[in-house]
Every structure is written in structure tokens, then in C-alpha cells.
């Protein structure tokens, strides 16, 4: 298997809660490298392009508003199987369903928060 690259986003809730280091530690502990890392607030245009596949879905406006509400961290990670590997490490999209040992299962199991506040995004393909 050849090395893959993927986009990992640490969402505003991860940044605000000071979880950058812990999430990056878990990523690196799995043997994945970090090729690039930047913290910034995404523009509406960037978010519209990134989440274009979800436009028109009921959760889309809230997702775009939330992701642009505060700084996030964008990481380009690399390694063998990094795309499915990071998605497994992240855990189920809904943190209340995420298994212990995953990022969301250990760090995001807040029962009263919206699902979009689930700490991380991992792309599902090299194209996305």
C-alpha cells in the first residue's frame, strides 16, 4: 500500500477546549506524519467549497456557520491507510455513539451538544 494524504480539521470546539495537542499526539501515535498545519478562521467561501456536497441538506447552514465561527486547525496528514485510519481514530460522527479509545469517544461525549461539535473532520477520500 502506498502512502496517502488526507485533510484533518480540528473543529472550533477542539481549538476552544485546548485539545490540539492531544489530538495531534493521537494522530502521530498511529504513525501518521504531519506535512502541513495551519490555524485560522475559515472564510464562508472556503467552507462553501469544502462542504459543497452537503449544500441543500438541513444541517448545512448550521455546519457552515459553526465552522466559520472561530479558528480551526487544518492538517495535511500522510501515511499508509491514513484516510480510513484517521476516520477510525476519530470515531462515530455522533460522539454519543463513538467507542472509547477514539477521539470523539474519549473527548467529545457531551450529551447536550449538537453533533457538529464533534471535534474533528477527516476527509473520506484523497479527492475530498
Buried (B, 14 or more C-beta within 10 A) or exposed (E): EEEBBBBBBBBBBBBEEEBBEBBBEBBEEBEBEBEEBEEEEBEEEBBBEBBEEEEEEEEBEEBBEBBBBEEBBBBBBBBEBBBEBBBEBBBBEEBBEBEEEBBBBBBBBEEEEEBBBBBBBBBEEEEE
